[in-house]
Amino acid sequence: MLHSTMTIATRTGTHWIRVLAAFCTLWVAALGLTQAQTYPTKSIKLVVPFGAGGVADLTARIIAQKMSAGLGQPVVIDNRPGAGGVVAADVVAKSEPDGHTLLLISNGNAVSAGLMKSLPFDPINDFSSVGLFATFDIAILVSQESKFNTLQDVLHFAKANPGVLNVGSINIGSTQNLTAELFKSVSNLDVQVVPFNGTPALMTALKGGQVDVAVEILGPVLPQVKGRNFKLLALTSEQRASFMPEVPTAKELGLTNLVAASWNGLAAPAKTPKAIIERLNKEVELALDDPATQKKLSDMYLSPKHSTPQQAQEWYLNEIKTWSRVIQKAGIAKQ
């Protein structure tokens, strides 16, 4: 009899625990929905981990302007450059998860996750992805005077002359530098990756013959390509650029695993209500669908990148895995 009574009591207690859990779930969902219905209640701060005037900053301002109109509140840019994006990310990670403080997230954040010994935040669990903004094509190029006219020319020479070819990039740990290391790895070439302090120094070295090949974001060097100072051999993007459809991708030329791009998007602090994330994603998508926005991005040689929050999160996690493997294989010391 006592056993039966205890069994009934246990079942009753379990039942009420389930009821309470269901009530809490509904309450949290209702709270999130209420917040989303009144959101935003004030101006929104978009923290950008780069200085004013750069491509990332300009991209953020273009999309923020359209989002402001849709949200009915200003989206204000807060530039916080420094420490490879760590400063800006830390500000957002520690902000209230109410959708009023957001982060311009980029491949720099994905690289930092594998490059830094420690971070003041969890690069995965402290953020909620909202959506992607755009991708920046990365180019493989040579000087106009180079004997190489195609990417196949470069590969054939490097294989026939191991240890001779130099591939230039900007700073160690940058997306361009890691893409150069990825190029070296997937092509199984014995080449030297040489880093330079910035694009101007790299382009000077390429033109002067100090390096044979350069890997750089396309936008900043395209005017010199069009001015016939450099020859563009291939892009490392998934598909050809709409504004240069004649240029092949490394993937279609046989280097199927040489797919890399610089990119940026929008993230919020973790635990931001799902309904707010979805509202923000809707505004990002509307901004990317706007012809004027598309024109402005195209003028900077950027490709709009549509995504759901889930797709953006999957993209981010894949980028972390990809660049962590490249960093490890290249033997780049953690900072």
N, C-alpha and C positions, 0 to 999 in steps of 0.2 A: 504493500500500500504506500509506504514511504517512497519507494522507488518510482511508482507511478506518479505520485504527487510532484517529485523532483523533475521527472521527465516533462510533465505538463508545464511546470514553472519555467523550465529551460526553453521549451518551445515558445512559451508566451514571451519570455525575455528576448529570444531571437527574433520573434515577429515584430516586437516594438523597436528593436534595433534597426530592422530593415525599414520599418515605417519612418523612423527618425532619419535614416540615411536618405531615403527617397525625398522626404520633406526638405532636407538640407540641400539636396541637388536641385530641387525645384526652386528653392529660395534663392540659391546662387544664380540660377538661370534667369529668374525673374528680376533680380537685382541688376544683372548684366544688361538685360533688355531695357530696363528703366533707364540705366545710364546711357545706353545707346540712343534712346529716344530723345534724351535731353542734350546729348553730346553734339558739338562741343559747347561748353559754357563760357569759354574764354579763348584767347589767342593760343595757338599751338606753336610750340618751339621745335624746330627741326634742326638738330645738332649735326653739323657737317664737319668731318674730321680733316678738312683741308682748308687752305687759305682762300680768301675771296679772289674771284677772277679766273680760277682754274676750271677745267672741264667739269669736274664733279660739282663744284659750287654752282656753275651756270646751269647744269642739269637740274640740280635741286631747286634753284630759283624759278626755272621755267615751269616745272611741274607744281611747285608750291603755289605759284600764282593762280593756276587753274583750280587747284584744290581749295584755295581760299574762297573762290567764288562759289564752289559747290557746297562747302561746309558752312559758309556764312560767318566765318571767323578768320582773321589773318593767320597765315602760316608764316612765321617769322624765322629767318635763317640765323643760326647761331654758329659762327665759325670757330671751331676748337681744334686747330692743327696741332700736331706734335705726337711723338712717341708711336709712330706708325698707326695712328687711329685709336690708340688705347685711351687717351685722355677723353675723347668724345664718347667712346663706348662706355667708359666708366660712369660718366655723367648720366647717361640714359639708363644704364643698368640699375642705378641707385635712385631713379626717379619714381614717382607715384605711377602705378600702372593704370592710369585713367585716360590715356590717349592724348594727353596734352604736351607730352615730351616724347619726341621721336628721333630716330637715328638714321642718317644716310649711311647705310651699310654697303660694303663693297668687297671686292676680292681681297683688299688689304686686311679686312677682318678675318677672312678665311686663312690667309697666309699667316697672320699673327698667331692664330690658334696652334699652328705647327712650328712656328719659328721662335716663339717666346718661351723661356723657361717657366715663367709664371705670369699670371695676369691677375689683376685685382677683381676680376669677375669671371664667371663661367661663360665662355664664348658661345656655348650652345644653349644651356638651360636658363640663362638670364635674359634671353630675348625671344620675342615672338615675331616671326616674319610676317610682313604685311603684303609685299609684292615687289616685283622687280621693276626698274625704270628702263634701263638701256644697257646694251653691250657695246664695247669699244673694240674694234678689230685690231689684231696684232699682226704686224707685217714682218716678212723676211725680205730684206733688201740688200743690194750691193751698189757700189758706186757706178756711175755711168761708164767709166773707163774699164770696169771689170771684164775679165774674159768670160765670166759666167753670165749666161743669158736665161737660164732656166734653173729651177731647183734641182732637176736631175743632173745638171752640169756640176753643181756644188757637191751633190752626193757622190757622183762618180770620182771627182777629184779627191775628195776626202778619203774615200775608201782606197784609192790607189796610192795616196800619200798620207799615211797615218801620222798624226802628231804635228802636221804642218798648218792646217787651217785654223784661223782664229775667228771666233764668233763674238761680237761685241754686244753689250747690253748696258743698261744703267745699273744702279746700285745693287749690290748683293741682297737678295731677299725680295726684291721688287718682282712684280708679276712678269715684267719683261725678262729679267734675269732668270727667273724660274722657268719661263717658257723656253729660253735658250738652253737651259739644262735639260728640259723635257725633250727638246729637239735632239740634243746630243744622245740622250738615253734611248728614245724610240727608234732612232736611225742607226743605233749601235756604231756610232762614229768615234774615232779617237781625235777629238778636237779640243781646243782650249777655249773656255768661256772667259772673256775679259770684261770686267765691269768698269764703267766710267761714271763720273759724278755728274749725271744729268744728260739730257738729250743733246744740247749743243756740243758738248765735249765728244759724245759718241759719234755724232754726224761729222764732226771735224776729223776724227780718227778714221772713219770710213772713207771719207773723201781723200784723205791723205795716204791711205793704204796701210795704216797701222793695224787695222782689222780687215778681214776679207768679206765678212758678212755681218749684218746687224739685225737684231730683233728688237723692234720698237712698236709702240702704239701707232697706228696708222695716221690718225688725225694730225698730230704735230708735224709729221714729215711729208704728208701728202703734197703740200705746195712745192716742196723741193723735188718730189717725184714728177709732178706735172711740169716743173721747170727744167726737167731733164738733167738734174744733178745726180739722181739715183734711179736705179732700176728696181721695180717691185716684182719679186719672183713668186711670192705666194702669201696667202693669209692663213692664219691658224684657226680661223673661225669654223663653225659647223657647216656654213654654206657661204657662197660668194656674196660679196657686198653689193647691195642694190645700186650704189653709186659708182662701182667699178666692176661691172659684171664680167669683164674680160679677164680679170685676174683669178687664177685658180686657187683652190684651197690646198693646203698640204695633204689633207685627208684624201682628196680625189687624185692626188699625185702619188699615192701609195703609202704615205705615212698616216695610216688610219687612226693611230692613237695620238697624233699631234693635233689635238683640239684644245684650244685655250683662248680665253678672251678676258679682257678687263670688263668689269661690270659694276653697276650700283643698283641699289634698291632701297626699300623702306622697311624699318623694323621698329618695334615698340618694346617697352619693358615686358618681361615675362609676367603672366597673370593678368595682362590687359584683357578685359572681357571680349569674348569671341565676337559678339555683336559689333563692338567698336572696331575690331580688326577688320571685319567684313565691310563695315561702312567706309573705312579708310581705303580698303582695297578697291571698292567701287569707285571712289573718287580718283584713285590713281589710274584705273582703267579708263575712266571718262577723259582724264587728261591726256592719256596716250592715244586715245581715239580722235582727239581734236586735231584737225588739219594744220592749224597754226603751230601747235606743239610739235607735230611731226616734222614740219618744215624747219623749225628752229633746231631740233635734234639732228636732222639730216645735214643742216649747214655746218654742224660740228662733227660730221661723219660718225654719228651714233645711230644705232639701230634700236628702236623701241622694242621692249621685251615684255609681252603680256604674260601674266601668271596669276594663279590663285594664291592665297596664303600658303596652302600646302605645297604647291609646286615651288614657290619661292624658298620654303624651308628645305625641301628636298635638294634644290639647286645649291643652297648654302652648305648643307651637310656634305654633298658630293664634292664641292670645291675644297672643303677642309680636308677630306680624305685624299683628294688628288694632290694638293700642294704639300701635304704632310709627307706623302710618299716621295715626291720629287726632292724635297728638302733632305730627307733621310738618305736617298740614293746619291744625291750630289755631295753628301758629307758636309753640308753647311752647318756650322756650329750654332746651337741655340743661343739666343741673345738674352 
